[in-house]
Amino acid sequence: MLNRKYRFHSRGGVRYVYQKGKTIRKPKMSLVFADNTRGFTRVAVVVSKKVEKSAVGRNRIRRRIYEALRLNFEDIPKKRDYIFIVYSKDLVKMPFSELEKLLGELVMEAKVCYNKENG
């Protein structure tokens, strides 16, 4: 699990990212990201009841994503807030390597998008 410091602690921060952030969409999940002034990265994972009815399934998806992010945390650009929104319950059964690849694609696309708008 990702360290508590790097997760959101209130809805206010999440609301700010939704309002001011940019979105990248893939078929199974999307990423909303925005810069922050805190000096470190924060991450949230959102899994709706529409995706998976059982709390056990939603939490399993959430834990798998947090673990993949923890293992690859050094590759994530710093001083940003990220919200991963899950659209597919296939992530429960997806091999971990594919999940890491999907997350990596989203983060790299966010990095490219950020670099385009800044110069």
N, C-alpha and C positions, 0 to 999 in steps of 0.2 A: 504494500500500500504506500502511496505517496505520502511524504511527511505532511503533517497537519499545517505547517507554515505555508505550504504551497497550494493550499486549497482555499476556497472562498468560505467566509464565515457568516455572511449576511446576504440577504437578497438585494441590498442596495448596490453592491458591486456587480452582481449578475445583471441587474436591470441596466446599469450603466453600459456594460459590454454589449447587451442586446441593442441599446439605443444608438450608441456611438460606433460600434464595431463593424467590421467587414465580414462577409460570409462567403465560405467556400463550400460547395455541395458536391457530394459523391452519392452514388445510389444507396449505400447502406448507412451513411452518417454524414454530418456536416460539421464545420468548424466555424465558430464566430470568434473573432479575435480583435483586441484593441490594446493600444499602449497603456501602460500605467506609470505612475510616478513613485511607486513603492521601492523600486530598485531590485525586485525579484519577480519571478513568474508565479502566477496563480492559475489553477486549473479546476474546471468543474466538468462533470459528466452528467448529462440529462438523459434519462431513459423513461419514456412515458408509459402509462398503463396501457395505452393503445398498442404499444410494441409488445409488451409481455405482461400478461394479467397477474402473474404471481410475483410477489415481492422477492421470492427466492431467485427467480430468473432475472429480474431487474438488477438485483444486487450482484449477482454473478457477473453479468455484463459489465457493470460498473467497476467491480474489483479487477476484472481482467484488463480493462482499459487503463485503470490506475497503475496496475503492475507493469504493463507494457510501457507506459510513460515513465515510470520510475527507473526501469532498466535503461531507457534511452534518454534520460533527462538532460544529459550533457549536450545532446544534439539539438535541443529546443532553444530557439532564440530567447534571450533573457529580457526582463522588464516589459513583459506583456501578459495580458490575461487571455486565457483560452477557455472556450466552452465547447465541448464535444457533444453533439446532439445525435442520438442513435435513432435510426429509422427502421432497422431490421433486427428481428430476433435471431437471425442467422449467426450473429456474433457470439452466441452462447456456444455453438458447436464449431465455429470457425477455428482452424488450426492457429496456434498462437503466433507462428511466424507470419501468417497472412494478416493477422490483426496488427502486428507491428508494422508490416509493410503499408497497410492502409493508413495507419496513424502517421507514419513517416511521410507518405505522399501528401496528406492534408497539411502537415506542418511545413513541408518544403514549399508547397504551393502558397501558403501564407507568407513565407519568407520572401518568395519571388514577388508576390503582390505588394508587399510592404516596400521592397526595394524599388519597384517601378514607380510608386507614387512619391517617393522621396528623392528621386534623382535619376 
